[in-house]
Amino acid sequence: MPREASPRSYLMCPPRHFKVTYSINPWMDPAKPVDLRLALTQWEDLHDRYRALGHTVSLLDPHPDLPDMVFAANGATVIDGRVLGARFAHPERTGEAEAHLAWFRTHGYRDIREPIHVNEGEGDFAVTASYLLAGRGFRSSPLSHDEAQEFFGRPVIGLDLIDPRYYHLDTALCVLDDTADEIMYYPGAFSPGSRSVLARLFPDALVATEPDAAALGLNAVSDGLHVLLPQAASGLYEPLRERGFEPLGMDLGELLKGGGSVKCCTQELRP
């Protein structure tokens, strides 16, 4: 059966104040300058591509003291119109949590939970048809998994990340079809037990190679047909096409200096 795209709603934040002045993941090097104009152009290309594909994009106002706000996926998780806010692991990003919650409050969301335990939104939560996959090991607390399960009423599957390059789940795993439990992931990012869990739950998953994972190729967004992913992860293009998807390569090289790509810039607002 041919694949079909479904219209999505996304929340994004323009990188007007993006810079790398500290290092909280292996990708960040303050010695490497950021070309802000290029970062804005690359972000706008992604924003415009979503709209051209028929998706709705809402914008979060950036704050000059929060340079990582461009990575909007980390600010909350939204399922069935319910909002679980974020609690950041590093003080440099703490202020982002309230900025996101304020946006939701002013845009009509009523069922909002401020978390007790550290979670970094869709950085470590991925929604499939049957599960809420939840990463842990570098940022989000394992205690946040029970909190999310109680709030959303969905079974949470905890997955241990062991490679610091893949510090968030969304750097190592992408949901390709959230109606059919279809994912792609890089096994080397996960503990042996978590690899076994993924193989058991998703036996037909697309398994990425190390070069494509190292290009942050799993930090991708799918609407059920189109898969927007870093253009450098070219080894994923043909396997995606063989499965009926349409890969769309995006150049977010400047934002990669902060440790993020397509998915990191994109929070999904699930009604």
N, C-alpha and C positions, 0 to 999 in steps of 0.2 A: 504494500500500500504506500503510495507517495506520501512523503512527509509534508506537513503543513505548518506554517508559522502561525503563532497565536499572538495577538496584540498584547504588549506588555506596558507596564508603567514603571518608570525608573526615576530615581532621585540621584542627581549629580551635583558636583560643586566645582566651579571653574577654578583653575590653579593660579589665581591672580597673585597670591602671596607665596607660591610654592618655592621652596629652597631647601637645601640640605645643609643644615648647620650643626646637626648632631647625628649620631649613629645608634639606631636601636634595632638594626637588622644587618646581615652581612652585605646587603646591596648598597647600603648608604656609606658614602665616603665624602665628608665635608671638604676634602681637598679637590674634589672634582666639581667645577662650577656648573650651575644649571643655566641653560639658555631659556629664560622665562618666556620670551616671545615664541620660541619654538615649542615649548611645553604647552602654551595656550593654543597654538595652531593645531598641534596634535590632538589635544583634548577636544577642540572644536570639531575636528574631523570625526571623532568618535560620536560626539553629541549629534552632529548633523546626520551621520549614517543611521543612528537609531531612528531619528525622525523620518528619514527617507524610507525606512522599512515599515513605517506606519505605527511606530511606538510613541507613547507619550513620555516626555521628559520634563520633570519638574526640577527647579534649581534651588539649591541651598546657598545662601550668601556666605562667601568666605570671610574669615576673620584674619586680620594681619598678624596676630600672635599665634596662629595655628596653621603652620605651613603645610601640614599633612591632611588638611580637610578635603583636598581633592580626592582622597581615597575614601569616598563616601560609603562604600560597602561596609566599612567598619563601624558605622555609627548606630546601627540598629538591625534588627531582624523583624520583618513584617510578614505575617502569615494570616490569612483570613481576616485581614483588616486589623489584626491585633499587633501591637508594637512592643517588642521587648527591647528596651534600650541597651546601650553598651556601658561597660565599665572598663576603662583602659588600664593596661598593665603598667605603662610608662607615664610618668608625670608630664612629659612633653605633650601628650595627646589628651590629657584628662578633660580639658575644656571642650573638646569636641562632643562629648556625650550630651552635655546640656544644650549645646547648639542644635543638635539633632532633635532632642526632646521638645525644644521650643518650637521647631518647625512643625512637628507633628501636632502639637497642641493647637497651633494657629491655623492648621489646615484640616480641622474637623475630626481628627482621630480622638476617640474617647477611651478606648481600651488600651491603656499604656501602662507598662510596668517598668519602674526603675529597678535595675537588678541589684541584688545583694553581692553576687559573686562576679569576678572578672570574666567578661566575655567581650570579644571584639567583633560583634555583629556577624555579618555574612563573611567576614574573614574566616571564621571558624564554624559557621553553621551553613549547611547546604541542604536544600529542600528537594527531596525526591517524592514520587507518588506515595511511597509506603513509609518513609523514614525521614527523620531529621538527623543527618550526619553531623557529627560534632568533633572538631579537632581539639587536641590538647597536647601540651608538652613544652611550648615556648611562650604562649600568651594566655589563652583562655584557661580558667580553672576547671578541673574536673567537676567541681561542685556546681558550676553553671549548667551542666548537662541536666541534672535533676530539676533545676529551676526552670529550664526551658521546657522540659517534658511536662511539668505541672502546668505551666502557663499555656502552652499550645495544645496539650492533650495529644501529642504525637510521640510515637516511640523514638527515643534518641539512641543512636549508635555511636558510642565513643571510639575515636580513632587516635592512636598515638603517633605523633610526628617526631622523627628522630634526627632529621637533617636540618641544621639551622638555616640553610638557604630556603627551606620550605617551612617557614615559621608560622604560617597560617594555612588552614585547610585549603583555601581557595588558590593557593599557589601550587597545589599538588593534585587537585581533583576538581572536575567540572561536571555539572549535571547537564547532560545533552538533551534529555527528554524527561520532563518532570511529570509526564503522564504514564510513563512506562518504565520507570526505574532504570534509565539508561545513563551511564556515566562514562567518563574517561579519567584515568588517573595514572600517576607514576609510582610504581611499587616501592622504589628505593627511598621514598620520603617517609615510609611508614615502618613501624615495628613489625617483626615477624607475625605476631598474633593479629595485628590489624590487617596485614596483607591477607592472612587466611580468612578473616571476616569479610573483607572486600571480595575475595575470590568466591566465597560461598554465596554472598548476597547478590553479587553482580557477575555471574560467570561469563556473560557476553560483553563485558566492558571493553572499551578500547584502551589498550595498555600503551602508554607513551614511553618513548625511549628517553635516555638521559639527556641527549642534546636538546630535544624538544622541551623537556622539563626545565632545563637550565636556561632556556630562552623565555621562561615563564609562559610556555605555551598552554599550560593548564589554567592559567588565569584568564579564562575566556567566558563569554556569555552566549547562551543559545536561546533562541525563541522557538525551538522545536524544528526549525529548518535551517536558518542561518546561524552560523557559529562565528562570532567575531573573536579573533584571537591575535596574538602578536605575530606579525608577518615573518619574523625570524624563525618561527616554529614550523618550518616548511614541511617537515617530515610528517606532520599530522594532516596535511591537506588531502592527500590521496586516501588514507584510511577513512577520513570523514566522508569524502565523496562516495566511497564504496558502500557506506552505510546510508546514503541518501541525503546527507547534509550538504549544505553549501558553505564552505569555509570562506571567510572574508578577512584577509590579513590587514591588520592595523599597525601603524608605526607610532608607538608611544615611548620611543627610546629615551626621551628626557625624563619622563615620569618613572621609568625603570630605575633611574638613579635614586629614587626614594623607595624602591622595593615593590613597586606595583605596576600593573598593566590594566588590561581591559576590565576585568572583573572588579579589581580594587576600586576603580573609578565609578562603579555602577551598583547602586543598591536597588533591589527590586521591591516594588510596592505591591504585594500580593493582596488583592481584594478579598 
